[in-house]
Amino acid sequence: MPLTTLGHTPKGMRICAKAEGMVESADVNRSNPQLRSDTDMNFRFALSALFASFALAGTSLGQTAPTFATVDMELVVLAHPSTAENKEVLVDMQKRFASERDSKQEELRVLVAQGRKAAADARNVALSDAKRREAGATVDDIDDQLRRGEAELRRLVADRQGKLRAKERELFGNVMADIRVKLDALAAQKGVALVLDKSATRASAPIPLVMWSDPALDLTDELIAATGGDREAAEKTLREADAALLGTSADASSED
């Protein structure tokens, strides 16, 4: 529902009224330092109580606190034995599609050249009127062929891009499904209640979900081993990707 029409419905009016009340409360807090201080203190107490409840939840009634772990999922995916094979499949598809596209583009270029020649003949006063009219008709015919050819090219490109994306999703989904099975088993074995992805700590993904974690919590190597992956090859791929993004050499980025 557009924002401009929200206030014209009963529900929208309630939402707007509630929003106005929140704004007015904020204004009161800003204009009254004591009230603002009391509000901040109440908020801190509530937040402390919330964290305390989380901490006690696992230990009450004889229960133990939940165990957490981390995994560098990007590294695990790149290390997976199917990832390199999948890349080759996608590259081969891309090459085939590019060949089809280039072939169609070449057909259009030939038509353009023929159209220019016919247009020149249509303007050539040295030719007879009949020849010039024939050349003009050829220009019109080529113009129609070009319009149809350009439309076919656009459809071809859209279709092939869609197939490439679908294949990429399929292959990636297969890798993730295999990793998930291995991770489920590993987490159950370790008694882990929650696994966090810590992969967003590189130049290619600069906003991390996990700011810091104890290395003892990391299950990356065990998960790579469970999937039969190659960590060294995955790290090399990541260094090359980061180097390309930063405009440096892979060797220089590995030294850092």
C-alpha positions as CSV (number, residue, x, y, z in Angstrom):
1,M,0.0,0.0,0.0
2,P,1.5,3.4,-0.9
3,L,2.5,5.6,1.9
4,T,0.3,8.5,0.5
5,T,-2.9,6.4,1.0
6,L,-2.0,4.9,4.4
7,G,-3.6,7.7,6.4
8,H,-6.9,7.3,4.6
9,T,-7.7,3.9,6.1
10,P,-8.8,3.3,9.7
11,K,-5.8,1.1,10.2
12,G,-3.6,3.7,8.6
13,M,-5.0,6.4,10.8
14,R,-4.2,4.3,13.9
15,I,-0.7,3.7,12.6
16,C,-0.2,7.4,11.9
17,A,-1.6,8.4,15.3
18,K,0.7,5.9,17.0
19,A,3.7,7.3,15.1
20,E,2.8,10.8,16.1
21,G,2.6,9.8,19.7
22,M,6.0,8.3,19.5
23,V,7.4,11.5,18.0
24,E,5.8,13.6,20.7
25,S,7.2,11.3,23.4
26,A,10.7,11.7,21.8
27,D,10.3,15.5,21.8
28,V,9.3,15.5,25.5
29,N,12.3,13.4,26.4
30,R,14.6,15.8,24.6
31,S,13.1,18.8,26.3
32,N,13.2,17.3,29.8
33,P,16.7,16.2,30.8
34,Q,15.6,14.5,34.0
35,L,12.9,12.5,32.3
36,R,15.4,11.6,29.6
37,S,17.9,10.4,32.2
38,D,15.2,8.4,34.0
39,T,14.2,6.8,30.7
40,D,17.8,5.9,29.7
41,M,18.3,4.4,33.2
42,N,15.1,2.3,32.9
43,F,16.3,1.2,29.4
44,R,19.7,0.1,30.8
45,F,18.0,-1.8,33.6
46,A,15.7,-3.5,31.2
47,L,18.6,-4.4,28.8
48,S,20.7,-5.7,31.7
49,A,17.7,-7.8,32.9
50,L,17.3,-9.2,29.3
51,F,20.9,-10.2,29.1
52,A,20.7,-11.7,32.6
53,S,17.7,-13.8,31.6
54,F,19.6,-15.1,28.5
55,A,22.5,-16.0,30.7
56,L,20.3,-17.8,33.3
57,A,18.0,-19.4,30.9
58,G,20.4,-22.2,30.0
59,T,21.6,-22.8,33.6
60,S,18.1,-22.8,35.3
61,L,16.5,-26.2,36.2
62,G,19.9,-27.9,35.8
63,Q,20.3,-27.0,32.1
64,T,23.6,-26.1,30.6
65,A,24.2,-22.9,28.6
66,P,23.9,-23.4,24.8
67,T,27.2,-24.0,22.9
68,F,28.1,-21.8,20.0
69,A,30.5,-22.3,17.1
70,T,31.7,-20.5,14.0
71,V,32.4,-21.5,10.4
72,D,34.0,-19.7,7.5
73,M,31.2,-20.7,5.1
74,E,32.7,-18.9,2.1
75,L,35.9,-20.9,2.6
76,V,34.0,-24.1,3.1
77,V,32.0,-23.6,-0.2
78,L,35.2,-22.8,-2.2
79,A,37.0,-25.8,-0.7
80,H,34.1,-28.2,-1.6
81,P,35.2,-30.7,-4.2
82,S,32.2,-29.9,-6.4
83,T,32.9,-26.2,-6.5
84,A,35.7,-26.3,-9.0
85,E,33.7,-28.8,-11.2
86,N,30.7,-26.5,-11.1
87,K,32.8,-23.6,-12.2
88,E,34.0,-25.5,-15.2
89,V,30.4,-26.4,-16.1
90,L,29.3,-22.7,-15.8
91,V,32.2,-21.5,-17.8
92,D,31.5,-24.0,-20.6
93,M,27.9,-22.9,-20.7
94,Q,28.9,-19.3,-20.8
95,K,31.2,-19.9,-23.7
96,R,28.5,-21.7,-25.7
97,F,26.1,-19.0,-25.0
98,A,28.6,-16.3,-26.0
99,S,29.3,-18.2,-29.2
100,E,25.6,-18.2,-30.1
101,R,25.4,-14.5,-29.3
102,D,28.4,-13.7,-31.3
103,S,27.1,-15.6,-34.3
104,K,23.8,-13.7,-34.2
105,Q,25.7,-10.4,-33.9
106,E,27.8,-11.3,-36.9
107,E,24.6,-11.9,-38.9
108,L,23.4,-8.4,-38.0
109,R,26.7,-6.9,-38.9
110,V,26.5,-8.5,-42.4
111,L,23.0,-7.1,-42.8
112,V,24.1,-3.6,-41.7
113,A,26.9,-3.7,-44.3
114,Q,24.4,-4.8,-47.0
115,G,22.0,-2.1,-46.0
116,R,24.6,0.6,-46.3
117,K,25.6,-0.6,-49.8
118,A,21.9,-0.7,-50.8
119,A,21.3,2.8,-49.3
120,A,24.3,4.1,-51.3
121,D,23.0,2.5,-54.5
122,A,19.6,4.1,-53.8
123,R,21.2,7.5,-53.8
124,N,23.5,6.9,-56.7
125,V,22.3,9.1,-59.6
126,A,24.5,7.2,-62.0
127,L,22.2,4.2,-61.7
128,S,18.9,4.0,-63.5
129,D,15.6,4.8,-61.7
130,A,14.7,1.1,-61.7
131,K,18.0,0.2,-60.0
132,R,17.6,2.9,-57.4
133,R,14.1,1.8,-56.6
134,E,15.2,-1.8,-56.3
135,A,18.0,-0.6,-54.0
136,G,15.5,1.4,-51.9
137,A,13.3,-1.7,-51.6
138,T,16.3,-3.7,-50.5
139,V,17.0,-1.1,-47.8
140,D,13.5,-1.4,-46.5
141,D,13.7,-5.2,-46.5
142,I,17.1,-5.1,-44.6
143,D,15.7,-2.7,-42.1
144,D,12.9,-5.1,-41.3
145,Q,15.4,-8.0,-41.0
146,L,17.5,-5.9,-38.6
147,R,14.6,-5.1,-36.4
148,R,13.6,-8.8,-36.2
149,G,17.2,-9.8,-35.7
150,E,17.8,-7.4,-32.9
151,A,14.6,-8.6,-31.1
152,E,15.8,-12.2,-31.5
153,L,19.2,-11.3,-30.1
154,R,17.7,-9.7,-27.1
155,R,15.5,-12.8,-26.5
156,L,18.5,-15.1,-27.0
157,V,20.6,-13.2,-24.5
158,A,17.8,-13.1,-21.9
159,D,17.1,-16.8,-22.3
160,R,20.7,-17.8,-22.0
161,Q,21.3,-15.6,-19.0
162,G,18.3,-17.1,-17.3
163,K,19.5,-20.6,-18.0
164,L,23.0,-19.7,-16.7
165,R,21.6,-18.3,-13.5
166,A,19.3,-21.3,-13.0
167,K,22.2,-23.7,-13.5
168,E,24.3,-21.7,-11.1
169,R,21.5,-21.8,-8.4
170,E,21.1,-25.6,-9.0
171,L,24.8,-26.3,-8.6
172,F,25.3,-24.0,-5.6
173,G,22.2,-25.5,-4.0
174,N,23.7,-29.0,-4.4
175,V,26.9,-27.9,-2.7
176,M,25.1,-26.2,0.2
177,A,22.8,-29.2,0.7
178,D,25.9,-31.5,1.1
179,I,27.6,-29.0,3.4
180,R,24.4,-28.7,5.5
181,V,24.2,-32.5,6.0
182,K,27.9,-32.6,7.1
183,L,27.4,-29.5,9.3
184,D,24.3,-31.0,11.0
185,A,26.2,-34.1,11.8
186,L,29.2,-32.2,13.1
187,A,27.1,-29.8,15.2
188,A,25.3,-32.8,16.7
189,Q,28.6,-34.5,17.5
190,K,29.9,-31.4,19.2
191,G,26.7,-30.6,21.0
192,V,26.5,-27.2,19.3
193,A,23.2,-25.2,19.5
194,L,24.1,-22.4,17.1
195,V,26.7,-22.0,14.3
196,L,27.5,-18.5,13.0
197,D,29.1,-17.6,9.7
198,K,32.3,-15.6,10.2
199,S,33.3,-15.4,6.5
200,A,32.5,-11.7,6.0
201,T,35.9,-10.5,7.3
202,R,37.7,-9.9,3.9
203,A,37.9,-7.2,1.4
204,S,35.3,-8.9,-0.7
205,A,32.9,-8.9,2.2
206,P,33.9,-6.2,4.6
207,I,31.0,-6.2,7.0
208,P,31.4,-9.2,9.4
209,L,28.6,-10.9,11.2
210,V,31.0,-12.1,13.8
211,M,33.4,-9.3,15.0
212,W,35.5,-11.7,17.0
213,S,35.4,-15.3,18.3
214,D,37.6,-17.6,20.2
215,P,39.5,-19.8,17.6
216,A,38.6,-22.8,19.7
217,L,34.9,-22.3,18.6
218,D,35.8,-22.6,14.9
219,L,34.7,-25.7,13.0
220,T,35.9,-24.7,9.6
221,D,38.7,-27.2,9.2
222,E,36.6,-30.0,10.5
223,L,33.7,-29.2,8.2
224,I,36.1,-28.9,5.2
225,A,37.5,-32.3,6.1
226,A,34.0,-33.8,6.4
227,T,33.2,-32.6,2.9
228,G,36.5,-33.7,1.4
229,G,37.4,-30.2,0.5
230,D,40.7,-28.5,-0.2
231,R,41.4,-25.6,2.1
232,E,44.6,-24.5,0.5
233,A,43.0,-24.2,-3.0
234,A,40.1,-22.2,-1.4
235,E,42.4,-19.8,0.4
236,K,44.3,-19.2,-2.9
237,T,41.0,-18.4,-4.7
238,L,40.1,-16.0,-1.9
239,R,43.5,-14.2,-2.1
240,E,43.1,-13.8,-5.8
241,A,39.6,-12.5,-5.4
242,D,40.7,-10.0,-2.8
243,A,43.7,-9.0,-4.8
244,A,41.6,-8.3,-7.9
245,L,39.2,-6.2,-5.8
246,L,42.0,-4.2,-4.2
247,G,44.1,-3.9,-7.3
248,T,47.1,-5.7,-5.8
249,S,48.8,-9.0,-6.5
250,A,47.7,-12.2,-4.8
251,D,51.2,-12.7,-3.4
252,A,51.1,-9.2,-1.8
253,S,47.7,-9.8,-0.2
254,S,48.9,-13.1,1.2
255,E,51.9,-11.4,2.8
256,D,49.5,-9.0,4.6
